[in-house]
Structures are given as C-alpha cells and as structure tokens.
Amino acid sequence: MEHRRHFIHELNIKIKQLNHYNKKDVEKIERFSAATDDFCIKHIKNAERCIRERDEEIIDCTNRIKMCREGKLDDTFKAESNKNKQEAEQHRKEKSDKYRLLAEDKKQKTEELHAYYKKQRDEDRQFRAVKKEVDRAYRYYINVTGSIPEHLLKKLKDMPNNKGYIYRGRGYTFRGEEVTGDNFLYGQKPAEKNKPITMFEKNRNILYIHEWGDTYYKLFEKVGKNRKELVRHDQRKKKIM
C-alpha cells in the first residue's frame, strides 16, 4: 500500500501545479482579451494551448489516481520496483568492484614500492659489506706490504719467479710495486724451467719449505742450521693443458 500512497501523493502535487499554471494563463487571457494587436493575440493563443495541454494532463493524472486506488497499477509498481532494485544492485556491484579494483591496485603498488625499497636496502647493505671487506683487506695489505723486511725484498729481486716467500701467513705477489694478491711473494727473475714452485715460510725458529710439482706436494721443515726434513708428501693429479 505504501507505493500507492506515494504514487497518488506525487500525482496530486502535479495536478496542483498544473492548476496553478492554468490559473496564471487564465488571468493573462483576461488581461489581453480586449487587445487587438498581434502580440497580445499571439500570447492569448499560446496561453489557451497550454491550458488545453494541462487539462489533458490533469485528466490523465486523475485517471491514473483512480486506477491506482483500484489496484490496477500494482503489477506496474511491482515491475518498476524490481527494476529499481536491479538497478540499485547493479550500481552497488559496480561501486563495490570499483573500490575493490582500487584497493587491489593500491595494494599492488604498495607491494611494488616495498619490494623496491627492500631491494635498495639489500643492495646498500651488500655494498656497505663489500666496501667494508675491501677496506679491511686494503688496510691489511698496506700493513703487510708496508712491513715486508728490506732483506726479503732484496732477495726477491734475485729469485726466480717460481720461488718466493709466504710472509706473516698471508702473502702478496710482489713485482716492483704491483700486488695481485695470490697469497705469495714471488721472485722477480724469470722462472726456472722444469722446476717446482718453492715457497719459504718462516715461523719463529722453524723454516717451512713448500714445494709443488706437477704430480706432488711436499712440505719440509728446517730448524736452525739442521738439514731439512720431509714432513708431508701428497700426490697430485697432473693438470692437462
């Protein structure tokens, strides 16, 4: 019944408005009734036409009110109500989908932004770690190479390149001022052909002599002026060039 009352109320308001405009046009016709000029006649005819159209619309509204009270428009109301519900549901769904897509887009952009910043932090952290290690290695290199005794540097100048020293447990290739960091201080003369690589390592009063051949590794110990003694002998696979 609620839809009937609402419908009849809207039609009554419309009828009231139409009667109000008709009254205005009737007053206009009465004012111009004695006039004979074309301008006034034109306005009178236009007002009469508007009154006729409004009267027809009033009759139509009155008939619709009667039909509504008799229940003849209930099916129309029901269909219109269903249509409005569908449109409202569709609008709600479109609105919900819009907000969902916006939320998903915002979430994706936030995740991408977080991933970007995380990557930047990881790269910065890795860079700082590498820089720290390089600085530490460089300081150690400066400390080691700066403390190589003069007598070792002189011996290296006269040693073949397949002989040298392991200094302080951590050596560097020495060629003038060039350092390549291969763990040994090599001699600067041309290497002796068909001779093993021999490196001397002094630890307090013990001299360790490392010897690498194509198929073996030998470690000798020499205490003071005693003869060197073999303390280790490992077989190696010969590298195929």
C-alpha positions in Angstrom: 0.0 0.0 0.0 2.9 2.3 0.6 3.7 2.5 -3.1 0.1 3.5 -3.8 0.1 6.4 -1.3 3.4 7.7 -2.6 2.2 7.5 -6.2 -1.1 9.2 -5.5 0.7 11.9 -3.5 3.0 12.7 -6.4 0.1 12.9 -8.8 -1.9 15.3 -6.5 1.1 17.6 -6.3 1.4 17.5 -10.1 -2.3 18.3 -10.5 -2.0 21.2 -8.1 1.0 22.6 -10.0 -0.9 22.3 -13.4 -4.0 24.1 -11.9 -1.7 26.8 -10.6 -0.2 27.4 -14.1 -3.7 27.3 -15.7 -4.9 30.0 -13.3 -1.9 32.2 -14.3 -2.7 31.7 -18.0 -6.5 32.4 -17.5 -5.5 35.7 -15.8 -3.2 36.5 -18.7 -6.1 35.9 -21.2 -8.4 38.1 -19.2 -5.9 40.9 -19.3 -5.4 40.7 -23.0 -9.0 39.9 -24.0 -9.7 43.4 -25.2 -6.5 43.8 -27.1 -6.4 43.5 -30.9 -2.7 43.7 -31.7 -0.9 40.7 -33.0 1.4 40.4 -30.0 -1.4 40.1 -27.5 -3.4 37.8 -29.7 -0.3 35.5 -30.0 0.1 35.4 -26.2 -3.6 34.6 -25.8 -3.5 31.7 -28.3 -0.3 30.4 -26.6 -2.0 30.5 -23.2 -5.1 28.8 -24.5 -2.9 26.0 -26.0 -1.0 25.5 -22.7 -4.3 25.3 -20.8 -5.7 22.6 -23.1 -2.5 20.6 -22.8 -2.5 20.9 -19.0 -6.2 20.0 -18.8 -5.4 16.8 -20.7 -2.5 16.0 -18.4 -4.8 16.7 -15.3 -7.4 14.2 -16.7 -4.6 11.6 -17.3 -3.3 12.1 -13.7 -6.9 11.8 -12.3 -7.5 8.6 -14.3 -4.2 7.2 -13.0 -5.1 8.0 -9.4 -8.4 6.1 -9.9 -6.6 3.1 -11.4 -4.1 3.2 -8.6 -6.8 3.1 -5.9 -8.5 0.2 -7.7 -5.2 -1.7 -7.7 -4.9 -1.8 -11.5 -1.3 -0.4 -11.4 0.1 -2.9 -8.8 1.8 -5.0 -11.4 3.4 -1.9 -12.9 4.6 -0.8 -9.5 6.0 -4.3 -8.8 7.8 -4.4 -12.1 9.2 -0.9 -11.6 10.2 -1.8 -8.0 12.0 -4.9 -9.3 13.7 -2.8 -12.0 14.8 -0.2 -9.4 16.2 -3.0 -7.1 18.1 -4.5 -10.0 19.5 -1.1 -11.0 20.4 -0.4 -7.3 22.1 -3.8 -7.0 23.9 -3.3 -10.3 25.0 0.2 -9.1 26.1 -1.3 -5.7 28.1 -4.1 -7.5 29.8 -1.6 -9.9 30.7 0.6 -6.9 32.0 -2.4 -5.0 34.0 -3.6 -8.0 35.4 -0.1 -8.4 36.6 0.1 -4.8 37.9 -3.5 -4.9 40.0 -2.7 -8.1 41.2 0.5 -6.5 42.2 -1.4 -3.3 43.9 -4.2 -5.3 45.8 -1.6 -7.4 46.8 0.3 -4.2 47.9 -3.0 -2.6 50.0 -3.9 -5.7 51.6 -0.5 -5.9 52.4 -0.7 -2.1 53.9 -4.2 -2.5 56.0 -3.0 -5.5 57.1 0.1 -3.6 58.1 -2.1 -0.5 59.9 -4.5 -2.8 61.8 -1.6 -4.5 62.8 -0.2 -1.1 63.8 -3.6 0.2 65.9 -4.2 -2.9 67.5 -0.8 -2.4 68.2 -1.6 1.2 69.6 -5.0 0.4 71.8 -3.5 -2.3 73.0 -0.7 0.0 73.7 -3.3 2.8 75.6 -5.5 0.3 77.6 -2.5 -1.0 78.5 -1.5 2.6 79.5 -5.1 3.4 81.7 -5.3 0.3 83.2 -1.9 0.9 83.9 -2.8 4.5 85.6 -6.0 3.4 87.6 -4.2 0.7 88.7 -1.5 3.1 89.7 -4.2 5.7 91.6 -6.1 3.0 93.3 -2.9 1.8 94.3 -1.9 5.3 95.7 -5.4 5.9 97.5 -5.2 2.5 99.0 -1.8 3.5 100.0 -3.2 6.8 101.6 -6.4 5.4 103.3 -4.9 2.3 104.5 -1.9 4.4 106.1 -4.2 6.9 108.0 -6.5 4.4 111.6 -6.5 5.6 114.1 -4.9 3.3 116.3 -8.1 3.1 113.3 -10.1 1.8 112.6 -7.5 -0.9 116.3 -7.7 -2.0 116.2 -11.5 -2.1 113.1 -11.4 -4.2 114.8 -9.3 -6.8 117.4 -12.1 -7.3 114.9 -15.0 -7.1 113.3 -16.8 -10.0 109.6 -16.3 -10.3 108.8 -19.9 -9.2 110.4 -19.3 -5.8 109.4 -16.9 -3.1 108.1 -16.3 0.4 104.9 -16.6 2.4 105.1 -13.7 4.7 103.1 -13.5 8.0 100.8 -16.3 6.8 99.4 -14.1 4.1 101.4 -13.2 1.1 101.0 -11.0 -2.0 102.7 -11.2 -5.4 105.5 -8.6 -5.4 106.7 -7.2 -8.7 108.1 -3.7 -8.1 105.1 -2.0 -6.5 102.4 -4.2 -8.2 100.4 -6.5 -5.9 98.0 -9.1 -7.3 97.0 -10.9 -4.1 97.8 -14.6 -5.0 99.0 -15.4 -1.4 102.7 -15.4 -2.2 105.7 -13.1 -2.6 107.3 -14.3 -5.8 110.8 -13.7 -7.1 111.3 -11.2 -9.9 113.7 -13.2 -12.1 112.4 -15.4 -14.9 111.1 -18.8 -13.6 113.4 -21.8 -13.8 112.2 -24.3 -16.4 111.1 -27.8 -15.2 111.5 -26.8 -11.6 108.8 -27.0 -8.9 107.2 -24.0 -7.2 109.1 -23.5 -3.9 107.9 -21.1 -1.2 109.7 -20.4 2.1 107.6 -19.6 5.2 109.4 -18.7 8.4 107.6 -19.3 11.7 109.8 -18.3 14.7 112.8 -20.7 14.5 111.3 -23.1 12.0 111.5 -22.6 8.3 108.8 -24.3 6.3 109.5 -25.1 2.7 106.5 -25.7 0.4 107.2 -27.5 -2.9 104.6 -28.1 -5.6 105.4 -30.2 -8.6 103.1 -31.4 -11.4 102.2 -34.6 -9.5 103.1 -33.9 -5.9 103.1 -31.5 -2.9 105.9 -31.7 -0.4 106.4 -29.9 2.9 109.8 -29.7 4.6 110.8 -28.3 8.0 114.2 -26.9 8.8 115.1 -26.0 12.3 118.1 -23.7 12.7 121.1 -24.9 10.6 119.9 -28.5 10.6 119.1 -30.3 7.4 115.5 -30.0 6.2 113.2 -32.9 6.9 110.2 -34.1 4.8 107.1 -33.9 7.0 104.4 -34.3 4.3 104.1 -35.7 0.8 100.9 -35.7 -1.1 100.2 -37.0 -4.6 98.5 -34.6 -7.1 96.8 -35.1 -10.4 98.7 -33.6 -13.2 96.8 -30.9 -14.9 96.1 -31.5 -18.6 96.8 -28.3 -20.5 
